[in-house]
Amino acid sequence: MSPHILGIAGSPRKNGNTDTLLREALRGAADGGATVEFLPLRNHKMHPCIECNRCQATGRCFIQDDVQAIHDKFLAADHLVFATPIFFAGVSAQAKIVIDRCQCFWAHKHVLGKPLFDPPRPHRSALWLACCGFDKRWMFDGPRRTMKAVFNVLECPWAGELCYKHVDAQGDILGHPSALADAYQAGLALARALPIRSTP
């Protein structure tokens, strides 16, 4: 059975640099035999976490909006590819909303003591794609910790990352010497359960 790979587009800008990277990764995954889905967060109605802690009683988020369906997709996928631009050394607002709302999965596991998957799904994994207009690689340090934290809660071990600095204006990624090929190869590797070569 072919793996299902969910591509999460965290950019507020349609057809921006991270969208382009994500589509290339998904194209590689499809060529590798996976079924793929492109999910643009900007097209969904999402409210931020209000820290009501009601998820501690149910394991599900209390807020009724599109995040409920997005969460279901997170759990159904075999692999995740999460793409986001970097704003002020953080992930985009759209990405942060859906990440913060994953608190319900933490509550499900660590407050209610229930497994996220029964039976376990040990072959899940996640790839992170990011672009930053600034020219310092430390801009990715904070977002990387955020992404590793949410992938851990979702039980998607870290498969790798592709992070590109000095990519800002729409279309800048097209001028990068290797980014599109990197993304394609990463998607192909993810579909075939091969190691992914991350950016240095």
N, C-alpha and C positions, 0 to 999 in steps of 0.2 A: 504494500500500500504506500502510495507516494505521500511524503510529508506535506502538511499545510503550513505555509509561512505567511504570517501577518506582518505587513509593512505599515508602520505607524508614522504618518507625516505630521510632525509637530510644528511646522512653520506656519505663521499667519499669512505668508505670501504664497499664492498659487504659482506653481512652476518655478519656484526659486531654486537655489543651489542644493539645499538638502532634499527637496522633492526630486531633483534630477538624479542625485546620488541614489536615493531610495529606489527610484524606478529602474536604474541600472542594476542594482542589487537584486531586485525582484525579477528582472529579465534573466539574469544569470541563474537564479534559483529555478525559474520555469524551465530554462534549458537543461537544468540538472535533474528535471523530473518532478519537481515540486508543484503543487497547486499554490497559487499566490493571491494575495488580496492587498490592495492599496487602500489605506484608511486615513483620510485627511481629517485631523481633529478640528480644523478650522470650520468645517461644515456642520459641526454638531453643537447642540445646545448643552453647555456644561457649566455647572456652578461650582465654585470652590468649596472645599471642605469647611464646615462650620464648627468642627470639633464638638459635636453634640454627644459623641460617644455611644450613640444608639447601636452602632455596629458591634459593640461589645456584647450585646444581647442576642444578636441574630447572625453575625458574620457577614451581613450584607449592608451596603450603604443605604441610609434612610432617604437621602435626597433622590427624588424621582425626576430624572432627566436622561439624556442620551448616554451618560456614563454607565448606566446599568448595562446597556447592550454592548458597549465597548468592553466592559469588564468580562462579559460572557465570551467575547471574541479573544480576549487575552488568555482565558482559560482553555478555550477550544483549540488554539493554535499549537502546533508542534514546535515552532520556532518563532521568535519575534525579531524584527529588524526595526529599531526605533531611531528615527532621524529627527534632529532638531538643530536649529541655529543657536548660537551662543549670544545671549544678551547680558551685559554686565556680569560676566563670569558665571552665568547661570543658564538653565534651559529656558525655552520660551514659556510664556504665560500659559499657552494652550497645553504644552507638555506638563507643566507643573501642576495644573489643575487635575489632570487625569492621574498623575503620579500620587499626589496627596490623597486623592480619593481611594487609592489602593490600601489605605489604612484599614479598611474592612477586612482585607485578606490577612493582615497582621493580627487583627483581633480574632478572626476565625481560627487561626493557628495557635496563637500564644495566650489568648484570654479564654476562648472556649475549648482549646485543646483538641481541635479537630484537624484531621489531615486535609490539605488543600485538594489532594487527589487520592481517590480510593478506587482502584489500586493505584500505586505510585506510577509516575510517568518520568522515568529517569533519563530519557533521551532528549528532553527539551533543552533548548539553548537560546541565547540572545546575542544579537550584534548591534552595536551602537555606531551611528553615523552622525557627524557634526561638522559644522562650518563656523568659522569665526572671522570677523573682519579685522580684528587686531592681529599683530604679528608676533605675539608671545604665546608659546605653547602652554604656559601655566594657566591660561584662561580656560583650559579644558579640565583642570584639576578638580575643581568643585563639582561641575556637572558630572564628571566621571564617577565621583563618589555617590551622587544622587542616583545615577543610572544603575550602578552596581547594587545599591540598596534595594531599589524596586525590583530588579531582576531576581535578587535573592528571595524577596517575599513571594514573587510569582514562581519560584522554583524553576528559573531559567538560568542555568549557569552561564557565565560570561564566555562567549565564543570569540570575542575580539572587538576591535574598534577601528574606525577610519575617521580621523580628525584632521581637518585642513584649515590652517591659519591663512590670514590675508585673503579671504574669500568673502566678499561683502555684497557688491552690486549684483543685481540679478544677471545671471549668465557668466559670472566670473569663473565658476567651476569648469566651464567648458574650455577655458584656457589653461587649466592645470595639466601638466604633462602626463599624469598617471591616474588621476582620481577616478575617472569613469571606468577605466580598465580594472582598477583596484576594486571598485564596488561590484562590477560584474563578476570578477573572480571570487569575491567574498560570498556573494549570493550563491554561486555555483558550488562552492565548498560547503556552505551551510546545508544545501539540499542533499549533498552527497556525504555528509558527516565527516568532512575532511578538515584539517587544521586551517585556520584563517590567518593570513599574513596581515597583521595590523600595521598601521602607520607608525613610524619610529617616534 
